[in-house]
Amino acid sequence: KAREGVFSQWSLRACPPWAMEHYFRKTGPNEFAIIPEIREMVAFSYLNLVEDAYASPAGFTNAIDVILCRNALMYFSEEVAIAAVDKLSNCLVPGGWLVLSPVEAAFVKSTNLSPHRYPEAILYRKGGKSRKEGGIRSDADIPSTVIVYNAVDAPAESASKRRRTSVAKKRQPVLVPTQENDISSTRCSSPVEKAREYLARGLYSDAIRELQGIDAHHPDYLKALSLLAKSHANQGSLEEAIRYCDLALSSNKLVAGIHFLRSNVLQEQGAQEEAKEFLKKALYLDPDFVMAHFAMFVLSGSQGNVREAERQRKILEKLLSCCGQEEILPDSDGITAGRLENTLRSLTVP
């Protein structure tokens, strides 16, 4: 429905007249279509808020300016919803915004998010001071990139109640990892292992701090540079991420994962052609690199290269058929082969 961009009058009941006039065209008695110029700016992908790993450059869920996730977390258990909010917070750049529905405010436990109160909404900003007064911010304060996950529009009470009951029946116990910063009691022994654990928990500043003492003479220097690049990329510090990628490549140009990571960062910066060249290098070094093929599929589709996108889809289908459904893919930040298969099926080439 979202891909088609056609909405009912009910769905647009809160849309101001100026937006309706500029961005929609009436296509039926109770039907309005978003104009093609806007529809073509949007890319769709699949994210499981409970099971998937995010933030992740591999999953295009890092360095986000604004996340709208409304009326979705309310169907989770409290523990799972709090864990999801923590992970969504990790996806944001410093100063980025998380928008939830009013009933989901109780799930915001992260100290990284501060509430900003407005007359009709409470928004959460990463790393900002609380704002309790109303009013509108200047355009300079409003982020430009918006990603929407599973916004539920349920006009009928009975439909909402049925959905809640259905989800409650299917809910299974989920183990939620601790978010404590201190991992000294874990089995991690080396700085790289500790940094990798911090990175997995979304504690990017801690990972960076852990790796600061590693120099070029250290046996784990290359691994440290890779983790530093990922940590900075997930924080939205893209220039620093590029710098560490370049340091890693100057140390060893034959690591496909570094080329892949640099490509992801370049895509975040909007340098698509340069990003494609680094993807080609990654695939030259490792022709079976699933996530690099997936990135090439997405990039080719966004550029309107349908033939190349479909070629990449066929390669991916073949490679994924050789993997177990629960097999975690290299350089995917925890994405399984089965999950990527589902994502691939859900994506269409424009």
Salt bridges, closest charged atoms under 4 A:
GLU51 OE1 - ARG339 NH2 2.40
ASP52 OD1 - ARG339 NE 2.83
GLU133 OE2 - ARG131 NH1 3.29
ASP141 OD2 - ARG137 NH1 3.58
ASP153 OD1 - ARG13 NH1 3.61
GLU197 OE2 - ARG201 NE 2.89
ASP206 OD1 - ARG209 NH2 2.39
GLU240 OE2 - ARG243 NE 3.08
ASP246 OD1 - ARG262 NE 2.63
GLU274 OE2 - ARG262 NH1 3.52
GLU277 OE2 - LYS280 NZ 3.52
GLU308 OE1 - ARG311 NE 3.06
GLU310 OE1 - ARG313 NE 3.22
